[in-house]
Amino acid sequence: MSEVRLTLEEVRDTAMRGLTKSGISEENAAVIADVMTTAEQDGCKSHGLFRMPGYCSSSRSGRIDGKVTPTLHDDAPGVIRVDGHHGFTAPAMAAGRPVLAEKARSQGIAAMPIMNACHFAALWYDVDALAEDGLVAFAFVNSRSFVAHTGGIRKLYGTNPMAFGWPRPGKPPMIFDQASSASARGEIQIHLRDGHDIPEGWAIDPEGNPTTDPEAGLAGAQLPFGGHKGAAIAMMVELLAVGLTGCKFGFESAQDENTDGGPSEGGELLIAMDPARFGGTGESGAALAHAELLFNEILQEEGTRLPSDRRYAARKVTPTEGITIPKSLYDTILGYCED
């Protein structure tokens, strides 16, 4: 497969051109371009430039408003609600995050529901800045339905990822981001694009039969990880991201017209906690230092690593080596860079 190598600066510049030519405002495009560039920087191919056609086409179709300005609602001392007004989630996240951090430091714990927005990014990005700022952070988001409940074959839940960030003194935060499905949908799409089978247990075909064919898996339903345990977590995420925000459940957003390959509308919930307010120490340093005992214990065994270590390893080399994407994707992206 022919590939094109780009510097991170070229990634961002190309993203900005394509997004703004597709009717997304400069301000919103800057946030989205940063999200995709950071994903490429960290080797997260399924959420880098691979997502750009979806951003651009959903804005060009008019289904998502790329020019909207999010609105913040101060609902309680520990709650800041963000209305995305049927735009992309990344600008809504950027608008609300500083207030969420301020409330978490003031109250010890704070939450930020995001409503009426379309999430299309890696979820670790949403907790990364909060953890870098010394806060413990959770994020939960749903999407249109792709995943069957255990025992069923009908698409009911989104892939419903959750992310968790823990700050580390003098080191990048420990962050994990995982779908409640056996795989992210983007991973199946990349397997299809590259002509590879998917692992067993990722999906079933439209008749409910196990399949390793990515095309049949996309047409059928994805499976939760760990059977009924993953299905329970998918349900929990659906309730946190949608039940508390009043947005659309996955099966509701699946009924919307969406033929442009872009994200569906759903909800997201973020929770931030100040470690200085827990444990009776009055300072975050004690709690964070204690956590290092656990991390060190994990890493004593050969072959172990902490979540995000692979991303941080990629982050060290991509600024000098750049990144590669398939030429077919690059040609598609260039098409969006034209009027």
C-alpha positions as CSV (number, residue, x, y, z in Angstrom):
1,M,0.0,0.0,0.0
2,S,1.4,3.3,-1.1
3,E,1.9,5.8,1.8
4,V,2.6,9.5,2.2
5,R,4.9,10.9,4.9
6,L,3.9,14.2,6.6
7,T,5.4,16.3,9.3
8,L,3.1,17.1,12.2
9,E,3.1,20.7,11.0
10,E,1.8,19.5,7.6
11,V,-0.8,17.4,9.3
12,R,-2.2,20.4,11.1
13,D,-2.0,22.7,8.1
14,T,-3.7,20.2,5.9
15,A,-6.4,19.6,8.5
16,M,-7.0,23.3,8.8
17,R,-7.3,23.8,5.1
18,G,-9.8,20.9,4.6
19,L,-11.9,21.8,7.7
20,T,-12.2,25.5,6.9
21,K,-12.9,24.8,3.2
22,S,-15.7,22.5,4.4
23,G,-17.5,25.3,6.2
24,I,-16.1,24.9,9.7
25,S,-15.2,28.1,11.4
26,E,-11.5,29.0,12.0
27,E,-12.0,28.8,15.7
28,N,-13.7,25.4,15.7
29,A,-11.3,24.1,13.0
30,A,-8.3,25.0,15.1
31,V,-9.6,22.8,18.0
32,I,-10.5,19.9,15.7
33,A,-7.1,20.1,13.9
34,D,-5.3,20.0,17.2
35,V,-7.3,16.9,18.2
36,M,-6.3,15.0,14.9
37,T,-2.7,16.2,15.0
38,T,-2.3,15.0,18.6
39,A,-3.8,11.7,17.6
40,E,-1.3,11.3,14.8
41,Q,1.5,12.5,17.1
42,D,0.7,9.7,19.5
43,G,0.3,7.0,16.9
44,C,-3.5,6.8,17.3
45,K,-4.2,6.2,13.6
46,S,-7.9,5.5,14.0
47,H,-8.6,9.0,15.3
48,G,-6.1,11.1,13.3
49,L,-6.5,12.2,9.7
50,F,-8.5,9.0,9.2
51,R,-11.4,11.0,10.8
52,M,-11.0,14.0,8.6
53,P,-13.4,12.9,5.7
54,G,-16.1,12.4,8.3
55,Y,-15.6,15.9,9.8
56,C,-15.6,17.5,6.4
57,S,-18.4,15.6,4.8
58,S,-20.8,16.0,7.7
59,S,-20.2,19.8,7.8
60,R,-20.6,20.0,4.0
61,S,-23.8,18.1,4.1
62,G,-25.2,20.5,6.7
63,R,-26.0,17.8,9.1
64,I,-23.6,19.2,11.7
65,D,-23.1,22.9,12.2
66,G,-19.3,23.6,12.0
67,K,-19.7,27.3,12.8
68,V,-21.7,27.0,16.0
69,T,-20.4,28.6,19.3
70,P,-21.0,26.4,22.4
71,T,-23.0,27.8,25.3
72,L,-22.0,27.3,28.9
73,H,-24.6,27.0,31.7
74,D,-23.5,27.3,35.4
75,D,-26.0,24.8,36.8
76,A,-24.5,24.3,40.3
77,P,-21.3,24.9,42.2
78,G,-20.0,21.5,41.0
79,V,-21.7,21.4,37.5
80,I,-21.0,23.2,34.3
81,R,-23.2,22.2,31.4
82,V,-22.2,22.7,27.8
83,D,-24.7,22.9,24.9
84,G,-23.0,22.1,21.7
85,H,-25.9,23.3,19.6
86,H,-25.6,20.3,17.2
87,G,-22.0,21.0,16.4
88,F,-18.8,19.0,17.0
89,T,-17.9,18.0,20.6
90,A,-14.3,19.1,20.5
91,P,-15.1,22.9,20.5
92,A,-17.7,22.3,23.3
93,M,-15.0,20.4,25.3
94,A,-12.5,23.2,24.8
95,A,-15.0,25.9,25.9
96,G,-16.0,24.1,29.1
97,R,-12.8,22.4,30.3
98,P,-11.3,25.5,32.0
99,V,-14.5,26.1,34.0
100,L,-14.7,22.4,34.9
101,A,-11.1,22.5,36.3
102,E,-11.9,25.6,38.2
103,K,-15.0,24.1,39.8
104,A,-13.1,20.9,40.6
105,R,-10.5,22.8,42.5
106,S,-13.1,24.9,44.3
107,Q,-15.5,22.0,45.2
108,G,-13.1,19.0,45.2
109,I,-15.2,17.3,42.5
110,A,-17.1,18.6,39.5
111,A,-19.0,17.3,36.5
112,M,-19.5,18.6,33.0
113,P,-22.3,17.2,30.9
114,I,-22.0,18.0,27.2
115,M,-25.3,17.8,25.2
116,N,-26.4,18.2,21.6
117,A,-22.9,17.5,20.2
118,C,-21.2,15.0,17.9
119,H,-18.1,13.3,19.3
120,F,-15.5,12.0,16.7
121,A,-12.2,12.1,18.6
122,A,-10.2,9.8,20.8
123,L,-11.6,10.0,24.3
124,W,-8.2,10.1,26.0
125,Y,-7.8,13.5,24.5
126,D,-10.7,14.7,26.7
127,V,-9.1,13.8,30.0
128,D,-5.5,14.4,29.0
129,A,-5.4,18.2,29.6
130,L,-7.2,17.8,33.0
131,A,-4.7,15.2,34.1
132,E,-1.8,17.3,33.0
133,D,-3.3,20.0,35.1
134,G,-3.1,17.8,38.2
135,L,-6.8,16.6,38.3
136,V,-8.1,13.0,38.3
137,A,-10.5,12.8,35.4
138,F,-13.2,10.5,33.9
139,A,-15.0,10.8,30.6
140,F,-17.9,8.8,29.2
141,V,-19.4,9.2,25.7
142,N,-22.0,7.3,23.6
143,S,-22.6,7.2,19.9
144,R,-25.2,5.8,17.5
145,S,-25.8,2.1,18.1
146,F,-23.2,-0.4,16.8
147,V,-23.0,-3.0,19.6
148,A,-25.4,-5.8,20.5
149,H,-26.3,-6.5,24.1
150,T,-25.1,-10.0,25.2
151,G,-27.4,-12.6,23.9
152,G,-28.9,-10.3,21.2
153,I,-27.9,-9.5,17.6
154,R,-29.5,-6.1,17.3
155,K,-27.4,-3.0,17.4
156,L,-28.3,-1.3,20.7
157,Y,-25.4,0.6,22.2
158,G,-22.6,2.7,20.8
159,T,-19.1,1.5,21.3
160,N,-19.4,3.7,24.4
161,P,-15.8,4.3,25.4
162,M,-14.7,5.5,28.8
163,A,-11.4,7.3,29.6
164,F,-9.6,7.8,32.9
165,G,-6.7,10.1,33.7
166,W,-4.4,10.1,36.7
167,P,-1.7,12.8,37.1
168,R,1.9,11.9,37.9
169,P,4.5,14.2,39.3
170,G,7.1,15.0,36.8
171,K,5.8,12.5,34.3
172,P,3.0,12.3,31.7
173,P,-0.3,11.2,33.3
174,M,-1.5,7.6,33.3
175,I,-4.4,7.5,30.9
176,F,-6.5,4.8,29.5
177,D,-9.2,5.0,26.9
178,Q,-11.2,1.9,26.0
179,A,-14.4,1.0,24.3
180,S,-16.9,-1.1,26.1
181,S,-17.1,-3.0,22.8
182,A,-14.4,-5.6,22.0
183,S,-12.8,-3.1,19.6
184,A,-13.2,0.5,18.5
185,R,-15.3,0.9,15.3
186,G,-12.4,2.7,13.7
187,E,-10.2,-0.4,14.2
188,I,-12.7,-2.5,12.2
189,Q,-12.8,0.1,9.5
190,I,-9.0,0.2,9.2
191,H,-9.0,-3.6,8.9
192,L,-11.5,-3.3,6.1
193,R,-9.5,-0.6,4.4
194,D,-6.2,-2.6,4.6
195,G,-7.8,-5.9,3.6
196,H,-7.2,-7.7,6.9
197,D,-9.5,-10.1,8.8
198,I,-10.7,-9.0,12.3
199,P,-10.1,-11.1,15.4
200,E,-12.7,-13.5,16.5
201,G,-15.1,-12.1,19.1
202,W,-15.1,-8.6,17.7
203,A,-18.4,-8.8,15.7
204,I,-21.2,-10.9,14.3
205,D,-22.8,-10.7,10.9
206,P,-26.3,-9.5,10.2
207,E,-27.7,-13.0,10.9
208,G,-25.9,-13.2,14.3
209,N,-23.1,-15.5,13.2
210,P,-19.5,-14.9,14.5
211,T,-17.4,-13.4,11.8
212,T,-13.8,-12.4,11.0
213,D,-14.9,-10.5,7.9
214,P,-14.7,-6.7,8.7
215,E,-17.3,-5.9,6.1
216,A,-19.8,-8.4,7.6
217,G,-19.0,-7.2,11.1
218,L,-19.7,-3.6,10.2
219,A,-23.0,-4.6,8.5
220,G,-23.9,-6.8,11.5
221,A,-23.1,-5.8,15.1
222,Q,-20.1,-5.4,17.2
223,L,-19.8,-7.3,20.4
224,P,-19.1,-6.0,24.0
225,F,-15.8,-7.1,25.5
226,G,-16.1,-9.8,28.2
227,G,-19.6,-10.8,27.3
228,H,-22.2,-9.6,29.8
229,K,-19.6,-7.6,31.8
230,G,-18.9,-5.4,28.8
231,A,-22.6,-5.1,28.0
232,A,-23.2,-3.9,31.6
233,I,-20.5,-1.2,31.2
234,A,-21.9,-0.2,27.8
235,M,-25.3,0.3,29.6
236,M,-23.6,2.3,32.4
237,V,-21.9,4.6,29.9
238,E,-25.2,5.1,28.0
239,L,-26.9,6.1,31.2
240,L,-24.2,8.5,32.3
241,A,-23.7,10.1,28.9
242,V,-27.3,10.2,27.9
243,G,-29.5,9.4,30.8
244,L,-28.1,12.4,32.8
245,T,-27.9,14.7,29.8
246,G,-31.2,14.1,28.1
247,C,-29.4,13.5,24.8
248,K,-30.0,10.6,22.3
249,F,-29.5,7.0,23.2
250,G,-27.5,5.1,20.6
251,F,-30.6,3.4,19.1
252,E,-32.3,6.8,18.9
253,S,-29.4,8.5,17.0
254,A,-29.2,5.5,14.7
255,Q,-32.6,6.5,13.4
256,D,-31.2,9.9,12.2
257,E,-30.2,10.4,8.6
258,N,-26.4,9.9,8.5
259,T,-24.9,8.9,5.2
260,D,-21.9,11.2,5.2
261,G,-19.6,9.0,7.4
262,G,-19.4,11.6,10.2
263,P,-20.3,11.3,13.8
264,S,-23.7,10.9,15.3
265,E,-25.2,13.2,18.0
266,G,-25.0,12.0,21.5
267,G,-24.0,13.0,25.0
268,E,-20.8,13.1,27.1
269,L,-20.1,13.3,30.8
270,L,-16.8,14.4,32.4
271,I,-15.9,14.2,36.0
272,A,-12.9,15.9,37.5
273,M,-11.5,15.5,41.0
274,D,-8.8,17.4,42.9
275,P,-6.6,14.9,44.7
276,A,-5.7,17.5,47.3
277,R,-9.3,17.3,48.6
278,F,-9.2,13.6,49.2
279,G,-7.5,11.5,51.8
280,G,-7.4,14.2,54.5
281,T,-3.9,15.3,53.4
282,G,-4.9,18.7,52.1
283,E,-2.3,18.4,49.3
284,S,-2.3,16.5,46.0
285,G,1.4,15.6,46.3
286,A,0.8,12.9,49.0
287,A,-1.9,11.2,47.1
288,L,0.0,11.2,43.8
289,A,3.2,10.1,45.5
290,H,1.4,7.2,47.1
291,A,0.0,6.1,43.7
292,E,3.6,5.9,42.3
293,L,4.0,2.9,44.6
294,L,1.4,1.0,42.7
295,F,2.8,2.0,39.3
296,N,6.3,1.0,40.4
297,E,5.0,-2.4,41.6
298,I,3.3,-3.0,38.2
299,L,6.5,-2.1,36.3
300,Q,8.7,-4.4,38.3
301,E,7.7,-7.4,36.2
302,E,9.2,-7.8,32.7
303,G,6.7,-7.3,29.9
304,T,4.4,-5.0,31.8
305,R,3.7,-1.4,30.9
306,L,1.2,1.3,31.9
307,P,-1.6,2.5,29.7
308,S,-0.6,5.2,27.3
309,D,3.1,4.2,27.4
310,R,2.9,3.3,23.7
311,R,1.4,6.7,22.9
312,Y,4.1,8.5,24.8
313,A,6.8,6.5,23.0
314,A,5.3,7.5,19.7
315,R,5.2,11.1,20.9
316,K,8.9,11.2,21.2
317,V,9.7,10.2,17.6
318,T,6.9,11.7,15.5
319,P,8.1,15.3,15.9
320,T,11.2,14.4,14.0
321,E,10.2,11.4,11.9
322,G,6.7,12.6,11.0
323,I,3.8,10.2,10.3
324,T,2.5,8.2,7.4
325,I,-1.0,7.8,6.0
326,P,-2.2,5.8,3.0
327,K,-1.9,7.8,-0.3
328,S,-5.6,7.0,-1.0
329,L,-6.6,8.8,2.3
330,Y,-4.2,11.7,1.5
331,D,-5.8,12.1,-2.0
332,T,-9.2,12.2,-0.4
333,I,-8.1,14.8,2.1
334,L,-6.6,17.0,-0.6
335,G,-10.0,16.9,-2.3
336,Y,-11.5,18.6,0.8
337,C,-8.8,21.2,0.7
338,E,-10.3,22.6,-2.5
339,D,-13.2,25.0,-2.7
